[in-house]
Amino acid sequence: MDTPINTLSKDYLDDILVRLAHHSAAIEGNTISLPATVSIILNGTLPIDGKATVREFYEIENHKRAFENILSYLLNDDPLKTDIVKEIHSDLTDRLQYDRGQFKENENTILGAEFQTASPAETPMLMTQLIDNLAYRLSVAESEESKLRAILETHIQFERIHPFSDGNGRTGRMVMNYSLLQEGFPPLIIEKEHRATYIELLATQDLNGFTTFAKEIIKKEKKRMQAFKNKELKQINFEGDSSL
């Protein structure tokens, strides 16, 4: 399943960004539609008849800078580090949080969760351990299955640590996709319609269930990725046909 990031077309990367921004924000309650997300991300404008709040607009728009920055790191093949996680959070919460890019300083909770998130004091150490452990597991993995499970389990633990005062869901999903794309997987874009299943899998730490859930999404994403590749090939062939 090795698909280097530098082989993905700009159209497909834009498609990833738009869908990731829309669905990841929607999982957290953002009401901006997918067509409006396209307008914000690709054109920098919000439809006049939109009823979105300024906060919702920024939640969507901030995905663009965050995604552009992770693409730069991925193209440079930079390993995931705590500083990159903090930068992703900073980008995603720009104009939304006073403490963007900084680990939490006060206790926080997850609405409806039956477990306690990590304390502010232990968060930096736990995050370093989490990222180092992922790097080790990926380095010794002998199969794509092992790599996928390592990335998904890391996402589960990230959300349980809840390292930031807010914005953990959007940040965690962007971080997860950083690792997936770096390891040659298609992105895992969890659609808002699957929110309940996704939240339940995180809450119960059901890695087997989460892996099955993710595989189905990735299987569909591979077909979408291939469709964009076919489109690009047709364009290249058309432009290169001197008989036209």
C-alpha positions in Angstrom: 0.0 0.0 0.0 3.0 2.2 -0.5 1.8 5.5 -2.0 4.4 8.3 -1.6 3.0 11.7 -0.9 4.8 13.2 -3.8 2.9 11.1 -6.3 -0.5 12.5 -5.2 -2.0 15.1 -7.6 -2.8 18.6 -6.4 -6.5 17.9 -7.2 -6.5 14.9 -5.0 -4.7 16.7 -2.2 -7.3 19.5 -2.4 -10.0 16.9 -2.3 -8.5 15.4 0.9 -8.2 18.8 2.5 -11.8 19.8 1.7 -13.3 16.6 3.0 -11.0 16.4 6.1 -11.9 20.0 7.0 -15.6 19.5 6.5 -16.0 16.2 8.3 -13.4 16.7 11.1 -15.0 20.0 12.0 -18.5 18.6 11.7 -17.7 15.8 14.1 -17.1 18.6 16.7 -20.4 20.4 15.9 -19.5 22.7 13.0 -22.5 23.3 10.8 -20.8 24.5 7.6 -21.8 22.4 4.5 -19.5 20.6 2.2 -20.1 23.0 -0.7 -19.5 26.0 1.6 -16.3 24.3 2.8 -15.1 24.1 -0.8 -15.8 27.8 -1.2 -13.8 28.6 2.0 -10.9 26.3 1.3 -10.4 26.8 -2.4 -11.7 30.3 -2.9 -11.3 31.9 0.5 -14.9 33.0 0.6 -18.1 32.0 2.5 -21.3 31.9 0.5 -23.4 35.1 1.2 -26.4 33.1 2.3 -24.4 31.1 4.9 -25.5 31.1 8.5 -22.1 30.1 9.9 -20.5 31.8 12.8 -17.1 33.4 12.6 -15.8 30.6 14.8 -17.1 28.0 12.4 -15.5 29.8 9.5 -12.1 29.8 11.2 -12.4 26.1 12.2 -12.7 25.3 8.5 -10.2 27.8 7.1 -7.5 26.9 9.6 -7.4 23.4 8.1 -5.8 24.8 5.0 -2.7 26.2 6.7 -2.4 23.1 8.9 -2.6 20.8 5.9 -0.2 22.8 3.8 2.3 22.7 6.7 2.0 18.9 7.2 2.5 18.4 3.5 5.8 20.3 3.7 6.9 18.1 6.5 5.8 15.0 4.7 7.6 15.9 1.5 10.7 16.4 3.6 10.0 13.0 5.2 10.2 14.5 8.7 9.3 12.1 11.5 6.4 13.0 13.7 7.6 14.9 16.7 5.9 16.7 19.6 6.8 20.1 18.0 4.9 19.1 14.8 1.9 18.1 16.9 1.9 21.4 18.6 2.2 23.2 15.3 -0.7 21.4 13.9 -2.8 22.4 16.9 -1.6 26.0 16.6 -2.6 26.1 13.0 -6.0 24.5 13.6 -6.9 26.8 16.5 -5.5 30.1 15.1 -7.8 33.0 16.1 -9.7 30.6 18.3 -7.6 29.9 21.3 -5.2 32.0 23.4 -3.2 28.9 24.3 -2.9 27.5 20.7 0.1 25.2 20.3 0.6 24.8 24.0 -0.2 21.7 26.1 -3.1 22.2 28.6 -2.4 24.0 31.9 -5.6 22.9 33.6 -7.5 19.7 33.9 -9.9 18.9 31.1 -12.6 16.4 30.5 -14.4 14.7 27.5 -18.2 15.2 27.6 -19.8 11.9 28.6 -16.5 10.1 29.0 -16.2 7.7 31.9 -12.4 8.1 32.2 -10.2 10.9 33.3 -7.9 12.5 30.8 -4.2 13.0 31.6 -3.2 15.7 34.1 -1.4 18.8 32.8 1.7 17.8 34.7 2.0 14.3 33.1 0.9 15.4 29.6 4.3 16.4 28.1 5.9 13.1 29.2 3.0 11.0 28.0 3.0 12.7 24.6 6.7 12.2 24.2 6.3 8.5 25.1 3.3 8.2 22.8 5.2 9.6 19.8 8.4 7.7 20.5 6.4 4.4 20.9 4.7 5.0 17.6 8.0 5.6 15.9 9.4 2.4 17.3 6.3 0.3 16.5 6.4 1.5 12.9 10.1 0.8 12.6 9.8 -2.8 13.6 6.4 -3.5 12.0 6.5 -6.5 9.6 3.2 -5.9 7.9 0.8 -3.1 6.8 -1.7 -4.4 9.3 0.8 -3.9 12.1 1.5 -0.3 11.0 -2.1 0.5 10.7 -2.9 -0.8 14.1 0.0 1.1 15.6 -1.3 4.4 14.1 -4.9 3.8 15.1 -4.0 2.8 18.7 -1.9 5.9 19.0 -4.9 8.0 17.9 -7.0 6.3 20.6 -4.4 7.1 23.3 -3.9 10.7 22.0 -7.6 11.4 22.5 -7.5 9.9 26.0 -4.5 12.0 27.0 -6.4 15.0 25.5 -3.2 17.1 25.6 -4.7 20.5 24.7 -7.3 22.6 26.4 -9.5 22.4 23.3 -9.2 21.3 19.7 -8.0 17.8 20.5 -10.3 16.0 18.1 -9.4 18.0 15.0 -5.7 17.9 16.0 -5.8 14.2 16.7 -7.3 13.3 13.3 -4.8 15.5 11.5 -1.9 13.9 13.4 -3.3 10.4 12.6 -3.4 11.3 8.9 0.1 12.6 9.1 1.3 9.1 10.1 -1.0 7.4 7.6 0.2 9.4 4.7 3.9 9.1 5.7 3.5 5.3 5.8 1.9 5.3 2.3 -1.7 4.7 3.4 -4.6 6.6 2.0 -6.0 9.2 4.4 -8.6 8.2 7.0 -11.4 10.7 6.6 -14.1 9.9 9.1 -17.4 11.2 7.8 -19.7 13.1 10.2 -22.4 10.4 9.6 -20.1 7.9 11.3 -19.5 10.2 14.3 -21.4 8.0 16.8 -19.5 4.8 15.8 -16.2 6.6 15.9 -16.7 8.1 19.3 -17.8 4.8 20.7 -14.7 3.1 19.4 -12.5 5.7 21.0 -14.4 5.6 24.3 -14.2 1.8 24.6 -10.6 1.6 23.2 -11.8 -1.1 20.8 -8.7 -1.4 18.6 -10.0 -4.4 16.7 -13.3 -2.6 16.0 -11.5 0.6 15.1 -9.2 -1.3 12.7 -12.1 -2.9 11.0 -13.9 0.4 10.8 -10.8 2.1 9.4 -10.1 -0.6 6.8 -13.5 -0.1 5.2 -13.0 3.6 4.9 -9.5 3.2 3.6 -10.7 0.7 1.0 -13.2 3.2 -0.3 -10.5 5.9 -0.2 -8.2 3.8 -2.4 -10.8 3.7 -5.1 -11.2 7.5 -4.8 -7.5 7.9 -5.1 -7.3 5.7 -8.2 -10.1 7.7 -9.8 -8.1 10.9 -9.4 -5.0 9.1 -10.8 -7.0 8.0 -13.8 -8.3 11.6 -14.3 -4.7 12.9 -14.2 -3.5 10.3 -16.7 -6.3 11.2 -19.1 -5.4 14.9 -18.8 -1.7 14.1 -19.5 -2.6 11.9 -22.5 -4.9 14.6 -23.9 -2.3 17.4 -23.5 0.4 15.2 -25.0 -1.6 14.1 -28.0 -0.1 16.2 -30.9 -2.8 15.0 -33.3 -5.4 17.2 -31.5 
